[in-house]
Each structure stands twice: as C-alpha cells, then as structure tokens.
Amino acid sequence: MRISIFVALVALAWGATASSGSRALADDDLVQAAVVNGVDAPKGRYPYAASLRQNTGLNLHFCGGSLVHRRFILTAAHCFYDSNGRRSGSAYLKPLVRIGGYTKYGPDPGHETRRGISVRTHAQYSTVSEENDVALVLLDRPSTRATIRLPAASTLPAAKFGDSLTAIGWGVVYDGGPSATVLQEVQLKLRGYSVCRQYMPRERWGQNSMICAGDPDARPRRDTCSGDSGSPLLKRTTKGRLGWDRQVGIVSWGYRCAGDKPAVYTNVARMMPWIKRTMRNMLAAERKRQLHSRGLLQAQDVASNSSSADAQ
C-alpha cells in the first residue's frame, strides 16, 4: 500500500518523529524525496532552485521546485495534498517562494522571495498512483533569476537512458534523518523502462508520466529521500553558462531512501503540452483579474476565465 508522508515531512520540519501511521515501514510504502549521499552544491550554481514555504509565521519549507518562466515555478502536484489525499489549505496554496537560495533557513543574500498567488495541479493527477504528478505556481511578480530550460514535448524523457543526471534539494540526508542545511546535489543514472519495470513491475512504464533514476547496486547508494518533492532532475549544461541546464524530471516518489529500488520522477517532456497550456491560461486569467481590479472588466468575465483556467 502506498501512502503519502506529507504529514511526516511537516513533523520532521518541526524536529518531531513521524508516527507509523504517517510513515509506515512496509517495503512498498511511498516516500517523497530529496538527496542522500550527495554533496553540497556549488553556491550560485542553481539560480532556478526554488523552496516552497508555508505562508505562516514560521515559513516552513515543504517542497522544492524550479523556475521555468519569470512568473512560474514547476513542482509536484502531491505537494498540495495532505496525507489523506485531500487538497491542502491556503498556507500551501498561497506559498512563499524562495528562489536561487543556498541555505535552507536563516540569512541568505543570494535568494529572492516571491509570493505564490495561484496554484494549478494536473486535472488527472492521482493521489493513489501518483501519475501526472505536476503542478505550476504563479508568482506575484516576475523573478530576476535565470530559468531552467524546458524540453520539447515528447513521450520519451529529455535525456538518453543511461545518462547521468543531477538531482538537487534541501531534504533529509538519509531516511528519517536531519534535513540538509544547504542545497545538495547528487548524480543519478536515468534508467530505461525495462529496468524500471524489473524493480517496480506494477507501474505502467512507458505508458504514463513516470520515469525512474538511480542505481540501487552502487555503493554508496545515492538517491532522493524525504523532504524535497517537486525539485528538478536535470541534465547539466556543457556550455558553462547559467540558464542552459535542461529539466528532465520532477522529484515524485520512491520506496525508502537509498533502498533497493530507483526513485520515480515525473517525465517533464511528456507533461509539456499541459505545462504550456496551463501557463498560458493562468497568465490570461491573471491579466483579466488585473483589468477587473482597475474597473476595466466585468466581474462575470473574470469568473468565467478563472473557471476555464481551473479546469485545465
């Protein structure tokens, strides 16, 4: 049985121990992800790295993301649902967004802060199967940081099977352990669908939104772990220029941290039609809201456009 451990992530952020009800010990329990056996990322290397935080006084980090447009953060849909599969409240749906930061908490002169004013999750996201685990956060104003490149639309991932990719995040450094204090990076091998199927035969590999990465036979095992779902799995540029990294996946779920199976990511190339359409619709809805606030548009037009965007 798969379970979400969103409640466990909040408990860990508070320094508490999650109960077995929110983080069971069965081999097939689903976990959300960050970096195990990685290294401190070079400062300033990932200007598009985003930390989503509850818009409460504590501003607790709850998920990662990536700046894919001056107004948009790409992240995972499950970041906005609780452990029972219910939509989260306004503390998550109107998040504070820290972009280009290095430290998880405390002073960090390298980051900028924006406010999320609207969130869209994929209409076919499943809290049971975790298929279509993708979401977009619209920022209140444009970011000045460099964006990560998005791939062309394709059913295949935007990297070759067997390629070494990079995952980044601020989550726990081992299963049940403490969170990283600075941004971590780790190299993971993108696995072919046949290999993913060997480890996880129940999934519809090649037919759905999922890809897998990691090498359970490597020592030490490197993986993603609890605490930073929504962060990018990427192909680093060879051009030596910021902003040329290409996003391949979104950290989604796995079976234990650095365990005996690869971790699972959302295939961004497969999600590109939804990403482009949803960004366009969200920007159009925001423009109409702004016009309405200036008295240039009828209220019913705003409501109609918002309903259309919500349905995407």
PARO-278473 format. One record per residue: residue in three letters; x, y, z of N, C-alpha, C in turn; chain. Coordinates in steps of 0.02 Angstrom, whole numbers. Atoms other than C-alpha are relative to their C-alpha. Last residue first. Example, Ala and Ser with C-alpha at 12.3 -4.5 7.8 and 13.67 -1.06 7.14 Angstrom:
// PARO-278473
 type    n_u    n_v    n_w   ca_u   ca_v   ca_w    c_u    c_v    c_w mol
  ser    -42    -59     -3    684    -53    357    -39     55     37   A
  ala     45    -59      0    615   -225    390     45     60      0   A
END
This chain:
// PARO-278473
 type    n_u    n_v    n_w   ca_u   ca_v   ca_w    c_u    c_v    c_w mol
  gln    -55     27     40   -356   1138   -862     40    -51     40   A
  ala     18     64     29   -522   1160   -771     57    -32    -39   A
  asp      3     52    -52   -455   1295   -657    -13    -68    -29   A
  ala    -69     17    -18   -407   1400   -809      1    -56     51   A
  ser    -31     34     57   -585   1395   -878     70    -22     17   A
  ser     28     68      3   -660   1436   -709     32    -40    -56   A
  ser    -30     38    -55   -542   1585   -693    -25    -72      0   A
  asn    -68     17     19   -594   1648   -865     34    -42     53   A
  ser      1     47     56   -779   1641   -824     69    -22    -19   A
  ala     20     65    -27   -754   1723   -654      0    -53    -55   A
  val    -55     25    -40   -656   1866   -733    -16    -69     26   A
  asp    -52     20     46   -788   1892   -868     59    -30     37   A
  gln     17     65     27   -925   1891   -737     52    -25    -50   A
  ala    -16     54    -47   -839   2030   -641    -14    -68    -30   A
  gln     56     21    -40   -846   2149   -790     19    -61     42   A
  leu     29     64     22   -681   2219   -849    -57    -18     46   A
  leu      4      3     73   -597   2389   -848    -33    -63    -26   A
  gly     66    -19     22   -627   2432   -665    -10     -3    -75   A
  arg     -2    -69     22   -443   2432   -621    -67     24    -27   A
  ser    -17    -40    -59   -462   2274   -518      5     74    -17   A
  his     60     -8    -41   -553   2199   -668     14     44     61   A
  leu     45    -47     34   -404   2231   -780    -63     13     42   A
  gln    -29    -67     -6   -290   2148   -653    -43     53    -33   A
  arg     10    -22    -69   -405   1997   -639     28     71     10   A
  lys     70    -20     -7   -410   1984   -829    -15     24     71   A
  arg      9    -64     35   -220   1985   -838    -72     24      7   A
  glu    -28    -53    -42   -213   1849   -704     -7     68    -33   A
  ala     45    -11    -56   -333   1738   -801     26     56     44   A
  ala     60    -34     27   -230   1758   -960    -49     16     57   A
  leu    -18    -69     14    -70   1716   -864    -59     40    -26   A
  met     -8    -35    -64   -151   1561   -792     19     73     -9   A
  asn     66    -13    -29   -214   1505   -963      5     38     67   A
  arg     36    -48     42    -44   1523  -1048    -67     19     32   A
  met    -32    -65    -10     47   1436   -906    -37     55    -39   A
  thr     19    -25    -66    -81   1296   -911     33     67     15   A
  arg     70    -21      1    -66   1268  -1099    -20     32     67   A
  lys      7    -59     43    124   1264  -1095    -71     27      2   A
  ile    -38    -56    -29    133   1146   -945    -10     63    -41   A
  trp     37    -27    -57     -6   1031  -1009     35     61     29   A
  pro     62    -30     24     78   1010  -1179    -42     30     57   A
  met     -8    -66     31    247    989  -1091    -64     29    -30   A
  met     47    -48    -29    196    848   -973      0     67    -36   A
  arg     68     26     12    277    709  -1076    -53     49     26   A
  ala     14     -3     72    439    808  -1085    -71    -23    -15   A
  val     20    -68     19    432    834   -896    -17      5    -74   A
  asn    -32    -14     64    432    648   -855    -23     67    -27   A
  thr     47    -17     53    380    644   -672     39     19    -63   A
  tyr      4    -70     18    510    558   -564    -54      9    -53   A
  val     45    -14     56    522    390   -475     -8     76     -8   A
  ala     54    -47    -16    666    332   -366    -39     18    -63   A
  pro    -10    -69     21    768    176   -404    -58     44     23   A
  lys     35    -18     61    739     21   -297     20     71    -21   A
  asp    -16     48     52    839    -70   -162    -38     12    -65   A
  gly     17     70    -12    847     73    -39     17    -43    -60   A
  ala    -61     38     15    934    242    -49    -11    -74     15   A
  cys    -55    -42     25    780    318     33     63    -42     -8   A
  arg    -55     -9    -46    628    206     50     56     40    -33   A
  tyr      8     52    -51    516    157    -96     60      2     47   A
  gly    -46     57     -1    503    312   -206    -17    -48     55   A
  trp      9     48    -55    404    467   -253     51    -56     -5   A
  ser     69     20    -14    396    625   -361     -6    -47     60   A
  val     -3     49    -54    553    726   -396    -71    -16     22   A
  ile     20    -32    -62    516    816   -560      0    -54     54   A
  gly     51     29    -43    605    759   -718    -16     45     59   A
  val     21     66     26    711    806   -869    -58    -27     42   A
  gln     36     41    -48    746    991   -842    -27    -63    -33   A
  arg     65     22     27    879   1063   -956    -34    -46     51   A
  asp     19     67    -24   1025   1166   -891    -69    -17    -26   A
  trp      1     48     55   1063   1314  -1003    -12    -71     23   A
  gly     62     -4     37   1015   1451   -879     -4    -48    -59   A
  leu     60      9    -40   1190   1477   -815    -62      7    -44   A
  arg     39    -61    -10   1326   1456   -945    -62    -15     42   A
  gly    -30    -42    -51   1466   1328   -950    -37     64     14   A
  lys    -18    -65     29   1408   1258  -1116     32     47     51   A
  thr    -71      6     14   1407   1078  -1054     27     65    -29   A
  thr    -27    -26     62   1240   1108   -971     74    -16     -7   A
  arg    -39    -61     -6   1176    996   -833     31     21    -67   A
  lys    -61     13     39   1038    873   -872     39     65      1   A
  leu    -20    -40     57    907    892   -736     63    -27    -35   A
  leu    -50     48     23    800    810   -603     23     28    -67   A
  pro    -15     25     67    709    960   -531     51    -57     -2   A
  ser    -63    -26     25    632    983   -358     17    -31    -68   A
  gly     11    -57     43    447    946   -332     64     29    -29   A
  ser     39     13     59    474    832   -183     -9     64    -40   A
  asp     -4    -49     53    604    893    -62    -32    -21    -66   A
  gly     -7    -70    -15    585    818    109      3     48    -57   A
  ser     55    -41    -26    602    631    114     18     73      7   A
  cys     30     23    -63    734    550      3    -51     50     25   A
  thr     40    -54    -27    820    558   -168    -38    -28     60   A
  asp     72      1     13    956    432   -204    -30     67     20   A
  arg     19    -70      6   1138    384   -199    -73      3    -21   A
  arg     61    -13     38   1190    213   -137    -15     75      2   A
  pro     61     -4    -39   1370    208    -79    -60     13    -44   A
  arg    -21    -11    -69   1400     91   -160     46     61      2   A
  ala    -60    -41    -11   1302     63   -320     14      6     75   A
  asp    -57     44     -8   1178    -83   -337     65     39     14   A
  pro      0     32    -66   1025     27   -305     60    -45     13   A
  asp    -34     65      7   1071    135   -456      4    -33     68   A
  gly    -36     24    -58    960    288   -478     31    -68    -13   A
  ala    -71    -14      2    828    356   -596     32    -23     65   A
  cys    -36     16    -61    649    314   -641     74     12     -9   A
  ile    -65     26     18    524    386   -765     35    -16     66   A
  met    -55     15    -45    338    414   -741     64    -22    -35   A
  ser    -43    -59     -9    205    506   -841     64    -14     38   A
  asn     25    -53    -43    116    352   -910     54     55      9   A
  gln     69    -17     17    132    222  -1046    -28     57     42   A
  gly      4    -16     71    321    195  -1049    -70     20    -23   A
  trp    -59    -33     27    316    110   -880     -6      9    -76   A
  arg     11      3     72    140     66   -822     57     37    -37   A
  glu      9    -64     33    188     27   -642     -6     -7    -75   A
  arg     71    -18      0    158   -142   -559    -13     66    -37   A
  pro     39     29     56    328   -212   -609    -72     22     -3   A
  met     68    -20    -19    431    -95   -497    -48    -23    -54   A
  tyr      4    -19    -71    612   -155   -494    -71     13     23   A
  gln    -28     54    -41    611   -252   -657     -7     15     75   A
  arg     51     53     -6    493   -124   -735     26    -59     42   A
  cys     50    -23    -49    616     18   -701    -52    -54     13   A
  val    -32      4    -66    750    -83   -792    -49     23     54   A
  ser     -5     71    -16    636   -112   -943     33    -10     69   A
  tyr     63     26    -26    587     72   -942      4    -74     19   A
  gly     48     17     52    767    127   -959    -63    -30     30   A
  arg      8     70     18    856    204   -811    -52     -9    -55   A
  leu     68      9     27    919    381   -793     -6    -71    -26   A
  lys      5     27     69   1078    371   -688    -74     -7    -19   A
  leu     42     59      5   1088    484   -536     -5    -22    -73   A
  gln      3     26     68   1215    616   -485    -37    -66     -1   A
  val    -21     70      6   1181    708   -322     -8    -22    -72   A
  glu      5     27     68   1163    889   -271     25    -71      0   A
  gln    -39     60     18   1128    968   -102     -9    -17    -73   A
  leu     23     37     59   1071   1144    -56     48    -57    -17   A
  val    -12    -36     62   1125   1197    119    -22    -45    -58   A
  thr      1    -71    -17   1065   1147    293     14     43    -61   A
  ala    -61    -35     21   1017    971    240     -6     74     19   A
  ser      1    -34     65    873    899    339     69     30    -14   A
  pro      8    -73      0    904    777    481     -2     28    -70   A
  gly    -53    -40    -28    874    589    468    -14     74     -2   A
  gly     15    -15    -69    720    479    445     51     46     33   A
  asp     68     16    -19    791    406    285    -11     12     74   A
  tyr     11     72      0    955    494    249    -69    -12     29   A
  val    -60     28     31   1010    672    205      2    -77      6   A
  val    -40     38    -48    838    745    236     56    -36    -35   A
  gly     35     47    -44    777    875    111     47    -38     46   A
  trp    -17    -17    -69    862   1029     39    -29    -50     49   A
  gly     52     -9    -51    862    978   -144     28     16     68   A
  ile    -18    -48    -51    953    943   -307    -56      5     52   A
  ala     57    -18    -42    950    798   -430     25     48     54   A
  thr    -11    -31    -65   1079    785   -569    -66     15     34   A
  leu     38    -61    -12   1077    669   -719     14     25     71   A
  ser     -6    -23    -69   1199    538   -783    -35     67      6   A
  asp    -33    -64    -13   1135    467   -947      5     14     75   A
  gly    -69     12    -17   1091    281   -956     39     64     14   A
  phe     -4     49    -54    928    311  -1047     73    -18     11   A
  lys     -5     70     21    955    464  -1153      1    -46     60   A
  ala    -69     24     -8    890    632  -1095      0    -73    -22   A
  ala    -45    -46     34    731    734  -1122     73    -15     15   A
  pro    -32    -52    -41    618    589  -1072     51     39    -40   A
  leu    -64     21    -28    516    498  -1206     30     55     42   A
  thr     17     53    -48    332    537  -1236     62    -27     34   A
  ser    -17     67     24    389    701  -1312    -25    -51     51   A
  ala     50     51    -18    358    888  -1295     18    -67    -32   A
  ala     54      6     49    517    989  -1314    -47    -55     23   A
  pro    -12     39     60    618   1014  -1155    -57      6    -50   A
  leu     48     55      6    609   1155  -1027     12    -37    -66   A
  arg     33     12     65    761   1261   -993    -48    -58      5   A
  ile    -24     63     29    799   1315   -814    -38    -11    -66   A
  thr     45     57      1    768   1498   -776     37    -63    -24   A
  ala     -1     38     62    894   1631   -727    -46    -60      6   A
  arg    -49     54      4    842   1738   -579     -4    -35    -67   A
  thr    -58    -24     38    753   1906   -594     52    -54     -8   A
  ser    -64     12    -32    584   1836   -543     56     28    -44   A
  pro    -53     38     34    425   1914   -611     62     -8     43   A
  arg    -35    -44     46    286   1967   -492     59    -38    -30   A
  asp     34    -65     -2    151   1881   -389     35     52    -45   A
  leu    -30    -48    -47    216   1711   -441    -34     68     -5   A
  leu     -7    -66     30    106   1579   -525     26     49     53   A
  val     14    -54    -48    138   1404   -455     12     66    -37   A
  leu    -31    -65     14    128   1257   -577    -23     51     53   A
  ala     38    -60    -19     93   1075   -537     39     62    -19   A
  val    -28    -63     23    146    901   -591    -45     57     19   A
  asp    -19    -36    -61    119    723   -528     37     64    -19   A
  asn     11    -71     16     30    658   -683     14     44     60   A
  glu     -8    -19     70     28    481   -609    -19     73    -10   A
  glu    -48    -54      8     47    468   -419     15     16    -74   A
  ser    -54     24     44    -48    301   -424     58     49     -6   A
  val    -10     72    -11   -161    337   -274     60    -25    -41   A
  thr    -33      8    -64   -155    527   -262     12    -74     17   A
  ser     29     50    -43   -194    531   -448     39     -5     65   A
  tyr    -46     24    -52   -159    686   -553    -37    -48     46   A
  gln     -1     73     -3   -281    693   -698     52    -27     49   A
  ala     68     24    -13   -327    878   -678     -3    -76      7   A
  his     26     36     59   -142    922   -665    -68    -30     18   A
  thr    -24     69      4   -116   1041   -520    -32    -33    -60   A
  arg     39     47     41   -136   1229   -535     34    -67      1   A
  val    -30     67     10    -79   1350   -399    -47    -40    -45   A
  ser     46     50     29   -114   1537   -390     39    -65    -12   A
  ile     69    -27     -2    -41   1688   -298    -51    -49    -29   A
  gly     42     37     47    129   1616   -250    -72     24      6   A
  arg     60     30    -29    229   1752   -164    -39    -37    -54   A
  arg     62    -18     34    406   1797   -211    -58    -35     36   A
  thr     62     29    -23    570   1798   -116    -58     27    -42   A
  glu     53    -49      1    744   1824   -186    -65    -35     19   A
  his     67     19     22    898   1725   -143    -45     61     -8   A
  gly      5     18     71   1085   1758   -139    -70    -13    -26   A
  pro      5    -59     44   1090   1856     24     -9    -17    -74   A
  asp    -24     25     65   1048   1701    126     -5     56    -51   A
  pro    -22    -51     49   1014   1732    310     28    -33    -63   A
  gly    -48    -50    -22    925   1589    400     20     47    -56   A
  tyr     29    -51    -44    843   1432    334     54     50     18   A
  lys     71     16     -6    877   1310    192    -36     52     43   A
  thr     16     28    -66   1041   1390    142    -75    -13      4   A
  tyr    -50     52    -13   1076   1410    -44    -12    -33     68   A
  gly    -32      2    -66    938   1517   -117     50    -57      6   A
  gly    -72    -10      6    901   1548   -301     37     -1     66   A
  ile    -30     19     63    714   1571   -272     75     15      0   A
  arg    -69    -24     -5    620   1573   -106     38    -27    -60   A
  val    -46     35     45    433   1554   -135     69     33      5   A
  leu    -57    -43     11    302   1596     -4     50    -40    -41   A
  pro    -64      7    -35    153   1486    -32     46     60     -9   A
  lys    -25    -68     11    -28   1529    -73     70      3     32   A
  leu     24    -21     66    -93   1351    -96     17     72    -16   A
  tyr    -38     33     53     14   1288     48    -20     25    -69   A
  ala    -71     -6    -19    -42   1401    192     45    -30    -53   A
  ser    -30    -59     30   -208   1413     98     73     10     19   A
  gly     29    -66    -14   -258   1236    141     41     57    -29   A
  ser    -28    -37    -57   -208   1070     65    -33     68      6   A
  arg    -34    -61     20   -321    969    -53     24     38     62   A
  arg     43    -60      3   -366    800     20     42     61    -18   A
  gly     20    -13     69   -272    640    -22    -46     60     -7   A
  asn     63     35     14   -267    580    159    -26     13    -71   A
  ser    -13     72     -1    -83    625    181    -63    -41    -12   A
  asp    -23     27    -64   -118    804    128      5    -76     -3   A
  tyr     49     47    -28   -122    871    -50     27    -27     66   A
  phe     59    -39    -18    -32   1023   -123    -58    -45     23   A
  cys    -19    -50    -50    144    949   -132    -61     38     27   A
  his     13     27    -67     66    800   -221     20     48     55   A
  ala     70     -9    -22     55    904   -380    -10    -23     72   A
  ala     40     61      0    245    915   -398    -71     13     26   A
  thr     -9     42    -59    338   1074   -447    -44    -62     -6   A
  leu     24     68     16    363   1199   -588     15    -44     60   A
  ile    -38     54    -31    378   1379   -528    -32    -66    -20   A
  phe     25     67    -19    310   1514   -642     53    -45     32   A
  arg     59     -2    -43    319   1704   -671    -21    -69     27   A
  arg     -8    -53    -50    494   1726   -744    -58      3     49   A
  his     23    -61     34    475   1556   -826      4     54     53   A
  val      1     19     71    541   1383   -779    -22     58    -45   A
  leu     23    -58     37    595   1424   -601      5    -15    -74   A
  ser    -48    -30     46    612   1254   -518    -33     59    -36   A
  gly     28    -16     65    527   1173   -369     55     31    -43   A
  gly    -44    -35     45    555   1109   -194    -36     16    -65   A
  cys    -15     33     64    429   1063    -61     51     43    -39   A
  phe     38     62      7    375   1097    120     13    -36    -67   A
  his     -9     30     66    493   1231    185    -41    -64     -4   A
  leu    -33     65      6    424   1309    344      2    -24    -72   A
  asn    -24      7     69    383   1494    340     38    -65    -11   A
  leu    -60     41     -2    368   1502    532     31     -9    -70   A
  gly    -55    -34    -32    247   1648    532     65    -38     -1   A
  thr     15    -12    -70    135   1564    405     60     35     31   A
  asn      5    -72    -11    142   1565    216    -27     14     70   A
  gln     66    -18    -26    203   1386    209     -2     75     14   A
  arg      6     -5    -73    362   1377    107    -71     18     20   A
  leu     69    -20    -15    406   1323    -70     -9     -4     76   A
  ser     25     30    -62    595   1321   -100    -70     28     12   A
  ala     51    -34    -39    652   1356   -277    -20    -40     62   A
  ala     24     43    -53    809   1313   -375    -48     39     45   A
  tyr     70     15      9    821   1423   -530    -29    -44     54   A
  pro     39    -60    -16    987   1501   -480    -75    -10     -6   A
  tyr     69     16     20   1068   1327   -475    -46     60     17   A
  arg      1     42     60   1257   1354   -473    -70    -11    -26   A
  gly     20    -37     59   1251   1503   -355     -6    -41    -63   A
  lys     42    -58    -12   1350   1415   -218    -15     37    -65   A
  pro    -38    -63      4   1418   1249   -277    -47     59      8   A
  ala     -2    -28     67   1303   1109   -217     44     63      0   A
  asp     23    -70      1   1349   1025    -54      6     26    -71   A
  val    -50    -47    -25   1370    840    -89    -30     70      0   A
  gly    -20    -51     48   1253    693   -114     55     43     30   A
  asn    -69     10     23   1241    535    -12     19     47    -57   A
  val    -37     44    -44   1050    552      0     69    -13    -31   A
  val    -64     26     23    955    697    -80     36    -40     54   A
  ala    -55    -48      0    769    746    -76     65    -36    -16   A
  ala    -71      6     12    607    648    -99     43     62      8   A
  gln    -16    -58     41    433    592    -55     75     14      7   A
  val    -29    -57    -34    401    418      9     11     57    -49   A
  leu    -22    -56     42    284    281    -48     31     53     44   A
  asp     25    -65    -18    274    124     58     30     54    -45   A
  asp     28    -36     58    309    -37    -37    -31     67     20   A
  asp    -47    -10     54    432   -114     86    -28     42    -57   A
  ala      3     53     52    317    -89    234     44     18    -58   A
  leu    -65     31     12    378     29    370     -1    -55    -52   A
  ala     -2     71    -16    234    152    384     65    -31    -23   A
  arg    -58     25     35    261    340    382      8    -73     19   A
  ser    -15    -45     55    102    432    427     63    -20    -37   A
  gly     59     -9     42     28    294    533     14     45    -59   A
  ser      2     54     49    199    243    598    -60      6    -45   A
  ser     29     62    -24    208    413    680      0    -52    -53   A
  ala     64     18     31    329    545    622    -26    -65     28   A
  thr     -4     65     31    464    600    744    -68    -18    -28   A
  ala     37     53    -33    470    785    780     11    -65    -36   A
  gly    -47     37    -41    603    914    732    -35    -57     37   A
  trp      5    -23    -69    468   1034    672     49    -35     46   A
  ala    -19    -70      1    521   1008    491     -2     30     70   A
  leu    -72     -4      3    516    822    525     24     72      1   A
  ala    -26     19    -66    335    835    580     75      5      2   A
  val     12    -56    -44    292    931    421     27    -14     70   A
  leu    -46    -53     18    376    798    317     -9     60     45   A
  ala    -65     15    -28    284    661    410     50     55    -16   A
  val      4    -15    -71    117    743    370     67    -13     33   A
  phe     -2    -73     -7    166    742    186     -3     20     73   A
  ile    -27    -17    -66    205    558    201      6     75      8   A
  ser    -37    -63      2     92    495     63     27     14     68   A
  ile     29    -55    -39     44    313     71     43     62    -10   A
  arg    -36    -63      1     67    170    -48    -34     50     45   A
  met     42    -60      0      0      0      0     44     62      0   A
END
